[in-house]
Amino acid sequence: MNDHSRLPPHAAPLAEDDGIEEGKRLIRVSDDRGLSLAERVANRFYRLTWRTPIHAMRLKGKYPLKLLAVPDDDIPGDPRAGNALRAGFFLFRGMKQSVETLDFAALDVSPAFRDYIHSFRWLRDLATVSTRDQGAPVAEAIMRKWLAAHSEKPSEPAWRADNAGWRLFFWTSQAPLILSSSDLVYRSLVLNCIARTARHLDQGADKAPVGIQRLVAWGGIVAASLLIPGGGPRRIFGEAGLRRALDSAFHGDGGTISRAPMAQLEGITLLAMLRAVYDARREEPPAFLDEALSRTVPALLGVTHGDGGLGSWQGGGATSPEAVNAVIAATGVRTRPLRQARDWGYQRLSAGGTVVLIDAAPPPVSRVADAGCASTGALEISDGAHRLFVNCGGAALAGAQLPDSLAQALRTTAAHSTLTLADSNSTAILADGTLGRGVTEVELHRQETESGSRLELSHDGYVRRLGYVHRRLLILSAEGKEIRGEDMLLPAPRRRKPAAVPYVLRFHLAPDVEPTVTADGQGVLLRLEGGTLWQFRAGAGKLAVEESLWVDGNGRPVQSQQLVISAEAEPGGSSIGWLLKRMS
């Protein structure tokens, strides 16, 4: 599948100015350690006000008698999780929890599992596998438990802005599951809690962390303004806040500031669901909403492989093509992948059936990323529907099958298909999980010619500690059957002469790739599922095949292998050239 396959029949082919910028580009980020002390204190104080009579008064108001509409939710849920709910327990990333024995006031599960429960996104999973008659008793029983624990007194994480925002979307889009009861007292309590949640967000949306969390909070306000009677003033207020949240959540090229494709998918999901709210009310959405979708969807497609699934970047697993396609379909946007995202930070080379994805930016700043990875310069390669070179991925998907300690290890440079110098990360990962010093500049040069694509990038992640610049050169032939690469370690200018240190060049293989080392020890035959054969050749260093692992989109680690080239950096500079060629 090439990039044109996603275009509608009437769309024009790629234009001369489709976003490819020739020449050099410097990307710099500050050394950000997260929220300042003053910001943390202010946020803590705001949360403490939730317990005061003043905040309780803010949540009081008219009781809505009904919703004005029920938006469609065209994105399917997880059938396994839905069937588990019908059997009486929550299922999340391999973790099970009985609904009957669960204490909703003090959920003893992982933070991500708690958010799954408090956001009520499980309603989508339940709706996927049941009719209203089958699902409503299950949903109502859980809803009653949650209301008993949380409807009167806001607390974290139940009433955290993003959980509250998502709750409004799922409570309204899945209203038949939670509002079909003939118990009028219960129905009144649900509707009142919907209104209280909207008032809570009115007060705190702008205090949510910048990025997708704040976007979800403002999206919830706008949805409430359209679905709860008397929402005219709230709509004006909410759309203004939503526009600000969009501007702060995404770069100008459409990529999310956290640089995480999983977050990008979440943001687009939110925008698609919000658009469905406007459609349900037969209202015209503001122009900036459609403009945001027109920028964010191409950026997301830019990090998809030939099978349509997402690559493994910034903590995410390899999200399935079905999940990605369902979200894209819900947006109604038909477009081509963004080939060069200079702020989002990903480069896409494609020719024939070959796709090469490259991380060409510093890691995200700590305040906008929970699982930021030291992956600058890493690549992934796919041939049609089959992945060839990947990153391990999954750092943000800790669960029953992926312990926290392993998830943290998956953030390291060694867990990515790139060069590791002196067994250290290109950007430090600190003990508290934040990112420390490392890459602050990426120099990029890209050219597109009739003979193919050429990309050269370098980063300064090892300059301060070890005195070397890592430069990577990639050339993809016009037919997509040959990829030439060279990884160089060059002494940094204006630095003392660096010492000789060992380095390792890694190419993690997709699980279904079978490697066979050639007789001379400098090459490996790579057989893909279906029989396609690629040959990898290294021009220097010691080549070996070692064990690795790859994390799928559900947080499940799968055994795999990796190509490892070991060498030593010389003070005057070193390089390893390599070739990847399609044989059949």
Rosetta blueprint (number, residue, H / E / L):
1 M L
2 N L
3 D H
4 H H
5 S H
6 R H
7 L L
8 P L
9 P L
10 H L
11 A L
12 A L
13 P L
14 L L
15 A L
16 E L
17 D L
18 D L
19 G L
20 I L
21 E L
22 E L
23 G E
24 K E
25 R E
26 L E
27 I E
28 R E
29 V L
30 S L
31 D L
32 D L
33 R L
34 G L
35 L L
36 S L
37 L H
38 A H
39 E H
40 R H
41 V H
42 A H
43 N H
44 R H
45 F H
46 Y H
47 R H
48 L H
49 T H
50 W H
51 R H
52 T L
53 P H
54 I H
55 H H
56 A H
57 M H
58 R H
59 L L
60 K L
61 G L
62 K L
63 Y L
64 P L
65 L L
66 K L
67 L L
68 L L
69 A L
70 V L
71 P L
72 D L
73 D L
74 D L
75 I L
76 P L
77 G L
78 D L
79 P H
80 R H
81 A H
82 G H
83 N H
84 A H
85 L H
86 R H
87 A L
88 G L
89 F E
90 F E
91 L E
92 F E
93 R L
94 G L
95 M E
96 K E
97 Q E
98 S E
99 V L
100 E L
101 T L
102 L L
103 D L
104 F L
105 A L
106 A L
107 L L
108 D L
109 V L
110 S L
111 P H
112 A H
113 F H
114 R H
115 D H
116 Y H
117 I H
118 H H
119 S H
120 F L
121 R L
122 W H
123 L H
124 R H
125 D H
126 L H
127 A H
128 T H
129 V L
130 S L
131 T L
132 R H
133 D H
134 Q H
135 G H
136 A H
137 P H
138 V H
139 A H
140 E H
141 A H
142 I H
143 M H
144 R H
145 K H
146 W H
147 L H
148 A H
149 A H
150 H H
151 S L
152 E L
153 K L
154 P L
155 S L
156 E L
157 P L
158 A L
159 W L
160 R L
161 A H
162 D H
163 N H
164 A H
165 G H
166 W H
167 R H
168 L H
169 F H
170 F H
171 W H
172 T H
173 S H
174 Q L
175 A H
176 P H
177 L H
178 I H
179 L L
180 S L
181 S L
182 S L
183 D L
184 L H
185 V H
186 Y H
187 R H
188 S H
189 L H
190 V H
191 L H
192 N H
193 C H
194 I H
195 A H
196 R H
197 T H
198 A H
199 R H
200 H H
201 L H
202 D H
203 Q H
204 G H
205 A H
206 D H
207 K H
208 A L
209 P L
210 V L
211 G L
212 I H
213 Q H
214 R H
215 L H
216 V H
217 A H
218 W H
219 G H
220 G H
221 I H
222 V H
223 A H
224 A H
225 S H
226 L H
227 L H
228 I L
229 P L
230 G L
231 G L
232 G H
233 P H
234 R H
235 R H
236 I H
237 F H
238 G H
239 E H
240 A H
241 G H
242 L H
243 R H
244 R H
245 A H
246 L H
247 D H
248 S H
249 A H
250 F E
251 H L
252 G L
253 D L
254 G L
255 G L
256 T E
257 I L
258 S L
259 R L
260 A L
261 P H
262 M H
263 A H
264 Q H
265 L H
266 E H
267 G H
268 I H
269 T H
270 L H
271 L H
272 A H
273 M H
274 L H
275 R H
276 A H
277 V H
278 Y H
279 D H
280 A H
281 R L
282 R L
283 E L
284 E L
285 P L
286 P L
287 A H
288 F H
289 L H
290 D H
291 E H
292 A H
293 L H
294 S H
295 R H
296 T H
297 V H
298 P H
299 A H
300 L H
301 L H
302 G L
303 V L
304 T E
305 H L
306 G L
307 D L
308 G L
309 G L
310 L E
311 G L
312 S L
313 W L
314 Q L
315 G L
316 G L
317 G L
318 A E
319 T L
320 S L
321 P H
322 E H
323 A H
324 V H
325 N H
326 A H
327 V H
328 I H
329 A H
330 A H
331 T H
332 G L
333 V L
334 R L
335 T L
336 R L
337 P L
338 L L
339 R L
340 Q E
341 A L
342 R L
343 D L
344 W L
345 G L
346 Y E
347 Q E
348 R E
349 L E
350 S E
351 A E
352 G L
353 G L
354 T E
355 V E
356 V E
357 L E
358 I E
359 D E
360 A L
361 A L
362 P L
363 P L
364 P L
365 V L
366 S H
367 R H
368 V H
369 A L
370 D L
371 A L
372 G L
373 C L
374 A L
375 S L
376 T L
377 G L
378 A L
379 L E
380 E E
381 I E
382 S E
383 D E
384 G L
385 A L
386 H E
387 R E
388 L E
389 F E
390 V E
391 N L
392 C L
393 G L
394 G L
395 A L
396 A L
397 L L
398 A L
399 G L
400 A L
401 Q L
402 L L
403 P L
404 D H
405 S H
406 L H
407 A H
408 Q H
409 A H
410 L L
411 R L
412 T L
413 T H
414 A H
415 A H
416 H L
417 S L
418 T L
419 L E
420 T E
421 L E
422 A L
423 D L
424 S L
425 N L
426 S L
427 T L
428 A L
429 I E
430 L L
431 A L
432 D L
433 G L
434 T L
435 L E
436 G L
437 R L
438 G L
439 V L
440 T L
441 E E
442 V E
443 E E
444 L E
445 H E
446 R E
447 Q E
448 E E
449 T E
450 E L
451 S L
452 G E
453 S E
454 R E
455 L E
456 E E
457 L E
458 S E
459 H E
460 D L
461 G L
462 Y L
463 V H
464 R H
465 R H
466 L H
467 G L
468 Y E
469 V E
470 H E
471 R E
472 R E
473 L E
474 L E
475 I E
476 L E
477 S E
478 A L
479 E L
480 G L
481 K L
482 E E
483 I E
484 R E
485 G E
486 E E
487 D E
488 M E
489 L E
490 L E
491 P E
492 A L
493 P L
494 R L
495 R L
496 R L
497 K L
498 P L
499 A L
500 A L
501 V E
502 P E
503 Y E
504 V E
505 L E
506 R E
507 F E
508 H E
509 L E
510 A L
511 P L
512 D L
513 V L
514 E E
515 P E
516 T E
517 V E
518 T L
519 A L
520 D L
521 G L
522 Q L
523 G E
524 V E
525 L E
526 L E
527 R E
528 L L
529 E L
530 G L
531 G L
532 T L
533 L E
534 W E
535 Q E
536 F E
537 R E
538 A E
539 G L
540 A L
541 G L
542 K E
543 L E
544 A E
545 V E
546 E E
547 E E
548 S E
549 L E
550 W E
551 V E
552 D E
553 G L
554 N L
555 G L
556 R L
557 P E
558 V E
559 Q E
560 S E
561 Q E
562 Q E
563 L E
564 V E
565 I E
566 S E
567 A E
568 E E
569 A E
570 E L
571 P L
572 G L
573 G L
574 S E
575 S E
576 I E
577 G E
578 W E
579 L E
580 L E
581 K E
582 R E
583 M L
584 S L
